[in-house]
Amino acid sequence: MRCPDCRSPLTASAESCPQCGFAFDVDLLTKRFGDPPALQPRINDFAHVLSPRQISRLDRQIRSFQQGLRQILLSVVTQRIPLETRLAPYAFWIFNASSAIPSAGEAAEHHRIHRILFLLDASNHRATLTLSYGLEPFIAPETLDAVLISESRALASGRFAAFLAGGCTALEDALHSIGRELPAIYGLHPALAPGT
């Protein structure tokens, strides 16, 4: 488990980060940020920066992503966030306070769900990725940074649809790469690895 703000390692029972002081109090964050949004599966364009065609294309991409990574639910959220608001605590709040519940069909297909939130701040051209704790042991912060950096030009220039699509592709590639490496990390023969 890591602090969502400064990324320092934490124990599972920690109520706040001893390094930066961030408190894992969703109710306190809700008082600060307001009522949390109700998230739809896959795409939530609260900033209204995507056209209907772009939303449809990205939705198809995420569906394909989730077919190949069947234990992952990916939620994309665009929002306009004040510059003085640190993005990581805001993402933590949305991730934990919002009702990001899979549809009935998705719930039937996923017997064990791990969530990833892809948050885009359209006002300040910044973004972050937030993981459920079950994924943290396998996905390093540097991997998430590399995903975001890979499409940084599109983000900086305001080509948000291209940034999100490219980021989802980079994230999918990274997760598949990690999946291929896990058998060797844990000393498993490739033939015994899940999904082979």
C-alpha positions in Angstrom: 0.0 0.0 0.0 1.3 3.5 -0.9 0.2 7.0 0.0 -1.9 8.3 -2.9 -0.3 11.7 -2.5 3.4 11.2 -1.9 3.6 7.5 -2.8 5.5 6.6 0.4 5.0 2.9 1.4 2.4 2.4 4.1 1.0 -0.4 6.3 -2.5 -1.6 5.5 -3.8 -0.2 8.9 -2.4 3.3 8.4 -5.0 6.1 8.7 -2.7 8.8 7.5 0.7 9.1 5.8 3.6 9.8 8.3 5.6 11.4 5.5 3.2 13.9 4.0 0.3 13.9 6.5 -2.3 12.9 4.0 -5.3 11.5 5.9 -7.4 8.6 4.3 -10.6 10.2 5.3 -13.1 10.2 2.4 -15.7 12.0 4.5 -13.3 14.8 5.1 -12.4 15.0 1.4 -16.1 15.1 0.6 -16.6 18.1 2.8 -13.7 19.8 0.9 -14.6 18.8 -2.7 -18.4 18.4 -2.5 -20.7 15.6 -3.4 -18.9 12.9 -5.3 -20.0 12.2 -8.9 -21.8 9.0 -9.8 -19.5 7.2 -12.3 -20.8 5.4 -15.4 -18.9 2.3 -16.6 -15.9 3.3 -18.8 -16.3 7.0 -19.7 -17.4 10.0 -17.7 -16.8 13.2 -19.6 -17.8 15.7 -16.9 -15.5 18.4 -18.5 -17.3 18.0 -21.9 -14.1 17.8 -23.9 -15.0 14.8 -26.0 -17.3 14.6 -29.0 -19.9 11.9 -29.3 -17.7 10.2 -31.9 -14.7 10.4 -29.7 -16.6 9.0 -26.8 -17.9 6.1 -28.9 -14.4 5.3 -30.2 -12.9 5.4 -26.7 -15.7 3.3 -25.3 -15.0 0.6 -27.9 -11.3 0.7 -27.0 -12.0 0.3 -23.3 -14.4 -2.6 -23.9 -11.6 -4.3 -25.9 -9.1 -3.4 -23.1 -11.4 -5.1 -20.6 -11.9 -8.2 -22.8 -8.2 -8.7 -22.8 -7.7 -7.9 -19.1 -10.9 -9.5 -17.7 -10.2 -8.7 -14.0 -9.8 -5.0 -14.7 -12.4 -2.3 -14.7 -11.1 1.0 -16.3 -12.9 4.2 -15.6 -12.0 7.4 -17.5 -13.0 10.7 -15.9 -12.6 14.1 -17.3 -13.1 17.0 -14.9 -12.2 20.7 -14.5 -10.3 21.0 -11.3 -8.9 24.1 -9.7 -5.1 24.5 -10.2 -4.5 24.7 -6.4 -6.1 21.3 -5.9 -3.5 18.5 -5.9 -4.5 15.9 -8.4 -3.6 12.7 -6.4 -5.8 13.4 -3.4 -8.7 14.5 -5.7 -8.3 11.2 -7.7 -8.2 9.2 -4.4 -11.5 10.9 -3.4 -13.3 10.2 -6.6 -11.9 6.6 -6.6 -13.2 5.9 -3.1 -16.2 8.1 -2.7 -17.9 7.7 -6.1 -20.1 4.8 -7.0 -18.1 3.3 -9.8 -20.1 0.1 -10.0 -19.9 -2.2 -13.0 -23.0 -2.9 -15.1 -24.8 -6.2 -14.6 -23.2 -7.7 -17.6 -19.7 -6.6 -16.5 -20.3 -7.9 -13.0 -21.2 -11.3 -14.5 -18.1 -11.4 -16.6 -15.7 -10.3 -13.9 -15.5 -12.7 -10.9 -12.8 -10.6 -9.3 -12.6 -6.9 -10.0 -9.6 -4.6 -9.8 -10.3 -0.9 -10.6 -8.2 1.7 -12.4 -9.2 5.3 -12.6 -7.8 7.5 -15.4 -8.4 11.1 -14.4 -7.9 14.0 -16.7 -8.0 17.6 -15.5 -9.0 19.5 -18.7 -8.5 22.9 -17.2 -4.9 22.5 -16.4 -3.8 19.7 -18.8 -2.8 17.2 -16.2 -3.7 13.6 -15.5 -3.2 10.8 -13.1 -3.9 7.0 -12.8 -5.2 5.6 -9.5 -5.2 1.8 -8.8 -7.1 -0.4 -6.4 -4.8 -1.7 -3.7 -4.8 -5.2 -5.1 -2.9 -4.0 -8.1 -0.3 -1.9 -6.3 2.2 -4.7 -5.6 2.4 -5.5 -9.4 2.3 -2.0 -11.0 5.1 0.4 -9.9 4.5 4.2 -9.8 7.1 4.5 -12.5 5.1 2.4 -14.8 2.1 4.7 -14.4 4.3 7.7 -14.9 5.6 6.2 -18.2 2.1 5.7 -19.4 1.2 9.3 -18.9 4.5 10.6 -20.3 4.1 8.6 -23.4 1.2 10.8 -24.5 2.3 14.1 -22.8 2.4 16.0 -26.1 -1.2 15.3 -26.8 -2.1 16.3 -23.3 -0.1 19.6 -23.4 -1.7 20.6 -26.7 -5.2 19.9 -25.6 -5.8 16.9 -27.8 -7.6 15.1 -25.0 -9.2 12.3 -27.0 -5.8 11.4 -28.5 -4.2 11.6 -25.0 -6.8 9.3 -23.5 -6.7 6.8 -26.3 -3.0 6.7 -26.4 -2.8 6.4 -22.6 -5.2 3.5 -22.6 -3.1 1.7 -25.2 0.1 2.3 -23.3 -1.6 1.1 -20.0 -2.9 -2.0 -21.7 0.6 -2.8 -23.1 2.2 -2.2 -19.7 -0.3 -4.5 -18.0 0.2 -7.3 -20.5 3.9 -6.9 -20.2 3.6 -7.2 -16.4 1.4 -10.3 -16.8 4.1 -12.0 -18.9 6.8 -11.3 -16.4 4.9 -12.5 -13.3 5.5 -16.3 -13.8 9.3 -15.7 -13.8 9.1 -13.4 -10.8 7.2 -16.0 -8.7 9.2 -18.9 -10.0 6.4 -20.5 -12.0 6.9 -22.5 -15.2 5.2 -20.6 -18.1 2.9 -23.6 -18.7 1.5 -23.3 -15.2 0.8 -19.6 -15.4 -2.8 -18.5 -15.3 -4.3 -17.9 -18.8 -1.7 -20.0 -20.6 
